[in-house]
Amino acid sequence: MTDEPPKPPTIRVLLADDQALLRSAFRVLVDSEADMEVVGEASDGAEAVRLVRELGVDVVLMDIRMPGTDGLTATREISADPALDGVRVVMLTTFEVDEYVVESLRSGASGFLGKGAEPDELLSAIRVAAAGEALLSPVATKGLIATFLAQSDGRAGGGTGGGHGREAARLAALTSREREVLVLVAGGLSNDEIADRLAVSPLTVKTHVNRAMAKLGARDRAQLVVVAYESGLVRPRVE
């Protein structure tokens, strides 16, 4: 009699959206998968934060715009709580070309997805976020994100470049190889793709990524992308 390999842990998902019909549709879809389950639903951001703390959630599907406490505020609260360090937030938005998208990444979200995404895209997003990867939907290109980052920096910093200077100073702790890996992460490459590019093993790349995250205080790869753009290490471009 052979021992069966242990099953991977089930991904525990919280749905946060003020539209009950949409939550119901998402619940049916998520619960149909063997490796994930919906453990709770919230109709606003405050309820989402409370349930995250109570239910042991892995991934939150969070609507950006909700009455009362919005998704952006809720995401900030979750990402600021050390006890919730393992929780990943995927922002849901009706319009993917939205300046709130970048603000959500800055607030600690792992990525975002349009509400019109295909079912397979939504399920993939949950798995990607649970694995700690950066999630950028196909419509929202990295060039678009970079452009929003540049625009919001200009508004917030008055065009002085102070934000870039502060972020660039954070990079001083990185080795030259960690900087090189950070650039490739910001370019959307996976660990395997980076390994091929640098002629090293994927495990070595993972080590560099983890060290960069620790030194920069980044929760996941999405935060590394933000730091890379905000520091000026990767320059914004328009597709």
N, C-alpha and C positions, 0 to 999 in steps of 0.2 A: 504493500500500500504506500503510495507516494504522497508526500505532503503537498497540498496546494499552496501556491505562493500567496502571501497575505494580500488582501484587497487594499487598494489605496483608500485613505480616509475620504469620507463623503464631504464635498464642498458645501458648507452651510451658507445659504444665500438669504439676504434681507431685501425686500422690495420696498422702495420709498418713492411713492408717487401719489399725487392727490386725486388721480383718476382711478376709481375702483375697478372699472371695466378693464383698463390696461393692466392693472395689477393682477387681475384674475387671469388674463391671457398669458402673462408672464409666468404665473404660478403653474398653470397647466403645462407650459413648455418646459420649465425647469424641472418640475417633478417627474416629467416623463423620462428623464435621464438617470441612469443607474448610479452615476458618480456625483450627483448633486441633489439638494433638496431645499425648498423654501422653508425657513424656520420662523418667519415673521413678516408682517406687512406694516408699513407706516404711511400715514397720509400727509405728514409734514416733517420738516427737519428735526424738530425737537423730539418728536416721537421716535424718529429713526435713531438718534443718538442714544436715547434711553434704551431702546431695544437692542442696539449693538452691545451695550454694556451688560444687558441681562441675559442675552441668548447665546453668546459664544459664536458670533458671526465671522465668517471668513471673507465674504464679498458682499458689498452693498451695491445694488443697482439704484442710483440716486438721481432723481429728477432735479434739474437745476432750478426750475421755477416752481415753487410751491407757496401757498399762502402761509402767513406766519413766518416761521423760521425756514428760510430757503435752503436748497441743497448745498449752496456754496458755504454758508455759515455752518451748517451741520458737518460738512467735510472738514472745515478748519478745526472744529471741536474734536472730531475723531482723530485727526492726524496730530493734534497737540497733546493727546492723552497717551503717555507712555504705556499705560496698561492695554491700549488698543493698537499697539505697534504692528501686530500681525494682520490687522483688518485692511482690506483693499477696497477702494471705492471706484466704481465705474460710473461716470456721470452720463445721464441720458438727456438728450436735448432734441427738440423738434427741428431746430435749425443748426446744422453743423458749422456753418460759417458764422461764428458767434464769438465776440470778445470774451464772454464768460468762460469759454472753453479753456483759454490760457489761464484765466484766473483760477479755474478749478484745478488745473495742474499745479499751479503755485500753491494752492491751498492744501495739497497733499493727495489729490486723486491720482489713480494709476493710469487714467485715460478716459476716453469718452466715446460714446456711440450714439448715432442718430436713432430716434424712435422708429424710423422706417426701415431699420436694418432687417435683413433676412433672419429667420430663426437660427440657422446655422451660425451666422455671425454673432448673434447674441450669446449662444452657448459657448462658442469659441472665446468670446470676450471674458466670460466668467472664468473659464479655465486658464486663460492667459494671465488674468489679474491674480488669480489664486496662486499661480506659480511665481508671482513677483515680477512679471515682465511688463514692459511698457505697452500700453494698448492705444494705438492710433488708428481710427477707422479709415477705410480706403478713401472716402471723400475728403477727409481732413488731412491733407498732405503736410509733410514736415515743413515745406516752404511756407505754407499758410501759417502754421504755428509760429515759425520764426518771425514772420512779418508782424503778427499780433504782438509778439514779445517786444519787438523793436518799437512798435507804436505805443504800447502801454508804458515802456520805459521812458519814452520821450515825454508822455503826459505826466508821469509821476515824478520824473527827475528834472523836469524843466529843460531837458536837452543838455544837461551838464555832463552826462556820462558818469555821474557818481555811482549809479547802480552797477555799471560795468566794472568800475574800479574796485568796489567792495567784493563783487563776485570773483573777479580775477585774483584778488588777494587770497581767496580760499583755495585756489588751485596750487598755491605754493607748496602745500603739503604733499602733492602728488608727485610720484616719480615720472620720468619721461615716458616710460612704457604705459603707466596708468593714464597719462594724458592722451597718449596715442589711442588707447582702448576707448577712452571717453569720447573722443571724436567719432570713432566708428559706431559706438552705441548711439550717439546723437544722429548718426546717419541712417539709423534704423536697422543696422546689421545684427543678426543673431550671434550667439556665442560661437556656433559652428562656422558661420561666415567670417567672423573676425579671426577665428583660428586659422582658417584657410588663407586669409589675407596676410596674416603675420607669421605663418608657418610655425605655429605652436599648437599645443593640444587644447581642446575645448575646456578641459579642467583648469589649465593655466589661465585661460581667458576669464573663466568664472572667478578665479582667485583675484585677478586684477580688478574685475568689476566689483567684487565684494569689498575689497580694500578701498577702492575709490568711494563707494557708498558710505563706508564707515568714516573715512576722513572728511567727507563733505556733508555728513549728516543727512544723507538721502535715504528715504524709506524704500525706494525701489528704482528701477531703471528709468521710469518716467521722470523722476526727480533729477536724475543725472542728465537727461535731455534738457530740462529747463536750465540747470546750472551751466551746461555747455553753451547754450545760447546767451544767457544773461551775462556770462563772464566775457563774452566775445571770442571764446575759443573756437566756436563755430559761428560763422557769419550768416545773418539772415539773407535769404534769397527769395525771389518771387518766381514761382514756377511758370 
